C-alpha cells in the first residue's frame, strides 16, 4: 500500500471526510478511486421499508469502490458513509489501473487483497445464516477480527473499529438491546471484552464457541 501511494501521490490528492459524511451514493459513478488511509467507512443499502442495512466496514488500505476500480461494475453498488472522521487518497481510475498492470507483483498484491476480502465476507455471510443471536455476533466478530484485528498479545486481538451496539446490530440484523444482551453473554464467557465501543477478542475461545476447527488455520 505504501508503494501504491508513493507512486500515485503526484497524480492524486487527499480528502478529509467528517464523521457522518456521505462518501458515495448507490448508483453514483465515482470520479476517483478511493484508498482509505485512516478512519472507518461503512457500505450500506436501504430496504424497501426505508431501513439501513450495513453491508461491510472499510478501513486503512481498503480501496473503494473496488468493483468499479477494477472495471467490474459501472457505478457504486452501495452507499458509503464515514463512521468516523476519515482521510482518503483520491486517484484517477486510469492511473490506478496503469499502476497495477505495470508490474506482475502489483497484480499479485491486488489478488491477495481481494482473496482476503472474499474470505472475510464468507465469514460474514456465515454469521448472517446463524439462527441464534450469539452465534450471529460471534461470526461477525470473527469477520471483524479477520479484516480489522490487531494482535495486542498472543491470541488476543483488538478490533480496530469503534462500534456502538447499534452499529454492530445493523451488521447482523439485531436490535441494539439484543446485541447488548448477547455481547454480555460472550463477555461473561471470557470470549470478548469491550470498553468505549472498542473490542478485544480471545481468538481461541471465539473459535471454540463457534465450533469451527477449520478456522484455526486462518491467518489473521
JOCORZI-V569472 format. One record per helix or strand. SS is the DSSP state (H for helix, E for strand). FROM is the first residue (numbers start at 1). LEN is the number of residues. If there is no record, write none. Layout:
ss=SS from=FROM len=LEN
ss=SS from=FROM len=LEN
//
This chain:
ss=H from=2 len=10
ss=E from=13 len=5
ss=E from=22 len=3
ss=E from=33 len=6
ss=E from=41 len=6
ss=E from=52 len=7
ss=E from=63 len=2
ss=H from=66 len=4
ss=E from=79 len=4
ss=E from=86 len=6
ss=H from=93 len=9
ss=H from=104 len=26
ss=H from=133 len=16
ss=E from=149 len=5
ss=E from=156 len=4
ss=H from=165 len=8
ss=H from=176 len=13
ss=E from=192 len=4
ss=E from=198 len=5
ss=H from=203 len=8
ss=H from=213 len=5
//
